[in-house]
Amino acid sequence: MSAAHPTASKADSGSLNRSAAMASISVALFLVLLKAWAAWSTGSTAMLGSLADTMLDLIASLATLAGVWIAAQPEDDKHRFGHGKAEALAAMFQVVLISISALGLAFRAIGQLIAGSRVEAAGDGIGVSVAAMVATLALISWQRHVIARTGSLAISTDHVHYQSDLLLNLAVIAALALDHYAGLAGADPAFGLLISAWLGWGAWKASHRAIDELMDKEWPAERKARFIAVLGRHPELRGIHDLRTRTAGNRDFVQFHVWVDPDMTVRTAHKVMDDIEARLLAEFPGIEILIHTDPDGLVDERGAAARNVLAGETPA
């Protein structure tokens, strides 16, 4: 899933992210109690898997709250680039929990298949699953609103997980109905295995963006192209090289070198850089920009000319 571009201020982003995390915790607490009763009354492996997933949801939501709270803290003397990567760490913690849940459920389902266990009180389990879907739909609607405003990685990962919960609850309903009403022995643990595979796949997908942020992966090509296009419209620039970009939480960082007229005074060059920053911030609100000015024609320490990004050459 691609990252959303933040539209809220840093203060508003922190407040919105915390509200989404608190909503997630509240829904998870409600569903844990509901599914614990349903798992006890039905003896369903699929329902037990859903309960285990929801308990991990609760732990993951607590980690999400901690992640977005830390990420919202301003930069300090020990963290001059801010605390945005706390969101990526919280997301990776969620991925680990989802993976553990998937493995545990798979072992449980295999054991139930071997034992040939059957479910009881399927109606109660189906009712609980429907209630869980209603609560989950309300939560993901709010999460979607928050992500559109803040671009939070931690909330995005939580959102992906709760989206999968909708399918998980549908699978529980199907498992209970087929096992109890259609008399298909083994349907419940079979669906438990399918749910386990689905959780594992979700964990694999959710890990990609978190790893990308922790490894300081460059922006997507289309976003970099739009950034370069804005720079290319400035009349004083002779070229751009050594462009580097990265993202940490809801903060973007970019640094680059620009070529200008060698005879330009320091004062004039400073005014040009201020104008460039203003144009970039208008198109990319909230980014952190670092610009290094070079006289046109400067070569690097190896005596080779740097590649000009404005001219379409591969960035150095």
C-alpha positions in Angstrom: 0.0 0.0 0.0 1.4 3.4 -1.0 1.9 6.1 1.6 -0.7 8.9 1.8 0.6 12.4 1.6 -0.2 14.3 4.9 -2.6 17.2 4.7 -2.8 18.0 8.4 -0.3 20.1 10.5 2.1 18.2 12.7 0.1 19.0 15.8 -3.2 17.9 14.2 -1.5 14.8 12.8 -0.4 13.8 16.3 -3.9 14.3 17.7 -5.6 12.4 14.8 -3.2 9.5 15.0 -3.7 9.2 18.8 -7.5 9.2 18.3 -7.2 6.4 15.7 -5.0 4.4 18.1 -7.4 4.9 21.0 -10.3 3.9 18.8 -8.4 0.7 17.8 -7.7 -0.1 21.4 -11.4 0.4 22.4 -12.7 -1.8 19.6 -10.1 -4.5 20.3 -11.1 -4.6 24.0 -14.7 -5.0 23.1 -14.0 -7.8 20.6 -11.7 -9.7 22.9 -14.5 -10.0 25.5 -17.1 -10.9 22.9 -15.0 -13.5 21.1 -13.7 -15.1 24.3 -17.3 -15.9 25.2 -18.0 -17.1 21.7 -14.9 -19.3 21.6 -15.8 -20.9 25.0 -19.5 -21.5 24.0 -18.8 -22.9 20.5 -15.4 -24.7 20.8 -14.7 -23.4 17.3 -11.1 -23.4 16.1 -11.9 -20.6 13.6 -13.4 -18.6 16.4 -10.5 -19.3 18.7 -8.2 -18.1 15.9 -10.3 -15.0 15.5 -10.0 -14.4 19.3 -6.2 -14.9 19.2 -6.0 -12.5 16.4 -8.0 -9.9 18.2 -5.9 -10.3 21.4 -2.9 -9.6 19.3 -4.8 -6.7 17.8 -5.1 -5.2 21.2 -1.4 -5.6 22.0 -0.5 -4.2 18.5 -2.9 -1.2 19.0 -1.2 -0.4 22.3 2.1 -0.5 20.4 0.6 1.7 17.7 -0.5 4.3 20.3 3.1 4.3 21.7 4.5 4.6 18.2 2.4 7.5 17.1 2.9 9.3 20.4 6.7 9.0 20.2 6.7 9.9 16.5 4.7 13.1 17.2 7.4 14.4 19.7 9.5 17.3 18.3 13.1 16.8 17.4 15.6 17.1 20.3 19.4 17.2 20.9 19.6 13.4 20.6 17.1 13.0 17.7 17.7 15.9 15.3 15.6 14.4 12.6 12.7 13.8 14.9 11.1 10.6 16.1 9.2 9.5 13.0 10.8 6.1 12.7 9.0 5.1 15.9 6.0 4.4 13.6 8.0 2.0 11.5 9.2 0.2 14.7 5.6 -0.1 15.9 4.5 -1.4 12.5 7.2 -4.1 12.6 6.1 -5.1 16.1 2.6 -5.6 14.7 4.0 -7.7 11.9 5.8 -10.0 14.4 2.6 -10.4 16.4 0.5 -11.2 13.3 3.1 -13.8 12.3 3.0 -15.4 15.7 -0.8 -15.5 15.6 -0.8 -17.1 12.2 1.6 -19.9 13.2 -0.3 -20.6 16.5 -3.6 -20.8 14.7 -2.1 -23.2 12.0 -0.9 -25.6 14.7 -4.3 -25.5 16.4 -6.2 -26.1 13.2 -4.0 -29.1 12.3 -4.6 -30.6 15.8 -8.3 -30.1 15.4 -8.3 -31.8 12.0 -6.5 -34.8 13.4 -8.8 -35.0 16.4 -12.0 -34.6 14.3 -13.5 -32.0 16.7 -16.9 -30.4 15.9 -18.3 -27.0 16.9 -21.3 -26.3 19.1 -23.7 -23.3 19.5 -22.9 -22.1 16.0 -25.6 -19.4 16.2 -23.9 -17.6 19.0 -20.6 -17.6 17.1 -22.2 -16.3 14.0 -23.9 -13.5 15.9 -20.6 -12.5 17.5 -18.9 -12.4 14.2 -21.5 -10.1 12.7 -21.2 -7.8 15.7 -17.4 -7.8 15.3 -17.8 -6.9 11.6 -20.0 -3.9 12.4 -17.5 -2.6 15.0 -14.6 -3.2 12.7 -16.2 -1.4 9.8 -16.7 1.7 12.0 -13.1 1.6 13.1 -11.6 1.3 9.6 -13.8 4.1 8.4 -12.2 6.4 11.0 -8.7 5.0 10.3 -9.1 5.7 6.6 -10.0 9.4 7.4 -7.0 9.7 9.7 -4.6 8.1 7.1 -5.8 10.5 4.4 -4.9 13.5 6.7 -1.7 12.2 8.3 -0.2 9.5 6.2 0.7 7.6 9.4 2.6 4.3 8.8 1.6 2.8 12.1 -2.1 3.6 11.6 -1.8 2.3 8.0 -0.5 -1.0 9.2 -3.2 -1.2 11.8 -5.8 -0.4 9.1 -4.5 -3.2 6.8 -4.8 -5.6 9.7 -8.4 -4.6 10.6 -9.4 -4.8 6.9 -8.2 -8.4 7.0 -10.3 -8.9 10.1 -13.4 -8.4 8.0 -12.6 -11.3 5.8 -11.5 -13.3 8.9 -15.0 -12.8 10.5 -16.6 -13.8 7.2 -14.5 -17.0 7.2 -15.6 -17.7 10.8 -19.2 -17.4 9.8 -18.7 -19.7 6.8 -16.8 -22.3 9.0 -19.5 -22.4 11.7 -22.3 -22.7 9.2 -20.7 -25.4 7.1 -19.6 -27.4 10.1 -22.7 -27.1 12.3 -25.6 -26.7 9.8 -24.2 -28.4 6.6 -22.6 -31.2 8.6 -19.2 -30.9 6.8 -16.8 -32.3 9.3 -13.4 -30.5 9.2 -14.8 -27.3 7.8 -14.0 -25.3 10.9 -10.3 -26.3 11.2 -9.9 -26.0 7.4 -11.1 -22.5 7.6 -8.7 -22.0 10.5 -5.8 -22.9 8.2 -7.1 -20.5 5.6 -7.3 -17.7 8.1 -3.7 -18.6 9.2 -2.5 -18.3 5.7 -4.3 -15.0 5.2 -2.8 -13.6 8.3 0.7 -14.7 7.2 0.2 -13.0 3.8 -1.0 -9.8 5.5 2.1 -9.7 7.7 4.4 -10.2 4.7 2.7 -7.3 2.9 2.6 -5.0 5.9 6.3 -5.5 6.6 7.4 -4.0 3.2 6.7 -0.3 3.9 8.0 -0.5 7.5 11.3 -2.0 6.2 11.5 0.6 3.5 11.3 3.4 6.0 13.8 1.9 8.4 16.2 1.4 5.4 15.6 5.0 4.2 14.3 3.9 0.8 14.0 6.7 -1.8 10.7 8.2 -2.6 8.6 6.6 -5.4 9.8 7.5 -8.9 6.7 9.5 -9.8 7.0 11.6 -6.6 10.6 12.3 -7.3 9.8 13.3 -10.9 7.2 15.8 -9.6 9.7 17.2 -7.2 12.3 17.6 -9.9 9.8 19.3 -12.2 9.1 22.0 -9.6 12.8 22.6 -9.3 13.2 22.7 -13.1 10.9 25.7 -13.3 13.2 28.0 -11.4 15.1 30.3 -13.8 18.3 30.6 -11.7 19.1 26.9 -11.6 21.7 25.5 -14.0 21.3 21.9 -12.8 20.7 19.6 -9.8 22.8 16.6 -8.6 23.1 14.3 -5.6 19.4 14.3 -4.9 18.5 12.1 -1.9 15.1 11.5 -0.4 13.7 9.5 2.5 10.6 9.3 4.7 10.3 8.8 8.5 6.7 8.4 9.8 4.7 11.4 8.5 7.9 13.5 7.8 9.7 13.6 4.4 13.4 14.6 4.1 15.2 15.7 0.9 18.6 17.0 0.2 20.4 18.0 -3.1 23.1 20.1 -4.7 22.2 22.9 -7.2 24.4 24.6 -9.8 24.1 28.4 -10.1 25.9 31.2 -11.9 29.5 31.1 -10.6 29.5 34.9 -10.3 26.4 35.0 -8.1 27.0 36.6 -4.7 26.4 34.7 -1.5 23.5 37.1 -0.6 21.8 36.5 -4.0 22.3 32.8 -3.8 20.7 32.8 -0.4 17.7 34.6 -1.7 17.5 32.1 -4.6 17.6 29.1 -2.2 14.8 30.7 0.0 12.7 31.1 -3.1 13.3 27.5 -4.1 12.3 26.3 -0.6 9.1 28.3 -0.7 8.1 26.8 -4.1 8.9 23.3 -2.9 7.0 23.7 0.3 4.0 25.0 -1.6 3.9 21.7 -3.6 5.2 19.4 -0.8 4.0 20.8 2.6 6.0 19.9 5.7 9.1 18.4 4.0 12.5 19.0 5.5 14.9 20.5 2.8 18.7 20.8 2.7 20.2 22.5 -0.3 23.9 22.8 -1.1 24.9 25.5 -3.6 27.7 24.8 -6.2 29.1 27.1 -9.0 28.1 25.9 -12.4 30.8 23.6 -13.9 32.1 22.3 -10.5 33.6 18.8 -10.7 33.7 16.3 -7.8 36.8 15.3 -5.9 37.6 12.6 -8.5 37.6 15.2 -11.3 34.4 14.0 -12.9 31.3 16.2 -13.5 28.3 15.2 -11.4 25.2 13.9 -13.2 22.6 16.6 -13.8 19.1 15.4 -12.6 17.4 18.3 -14.5 18.9 17.1 -17.7 17.4 13.6 -17.1 20.7 11.9 -16.2 20.7 9.2 -13.6 21.0 10.8 -10.1 24.4 10.4 -8.4 
